[in-house]
Amino acid sequence: MDDQTRIELEAAAFRTLRAHLMDKRTDVQNIDLMNLAGFCRNCLSRWYQEAANERGIEMDKEEAREIFYGMPYSDWKAAHQSEASDDQREAFKTAFAENVDKG
């Protein structure tokens, strides 16, 4: 497989993952994704931002989130996210330390 085809396939897989999380599984909370998988929609938007920045494209966190979510993050949160429980918050501390703080 040539590099261009590989890149196109990887991009298609990313678009499918994004659509699945944004359109089909809006019920899945970011905190649950993070606690179970070690990443969430915000991580995906951050990785998008980091890839842009590495290529010299200036993009901040909010811009990347709006691109990924297709709307301001505050609008997504209001429409689809619920308040986290104490147990979810406690598990998040561990998941964040293990997956984000370490890079």
Secondary structure as GFF3:
##gff-version 3
##sequence-region A 1 103
A	DSSP	alpha_helix	3	19	.	.	.	ID=ss1
A	DSSP	pi_helix	20	24	.	.	.	ID=ss2
A	DSSP	alpha_helix	30	37	.	.	.	ID=ss3
A	DSSP	alpha_helix	41	54	.	.	.	ID=ss4
A	DSSP	alpha_helix	61	69	.	.	.	ID=ss5
A	DSSP	alpha_helix	73	80	.	.	.	ID=ss6
A	DSSP	alpha_helix	86	99	.	.	.	ID=ss7
###
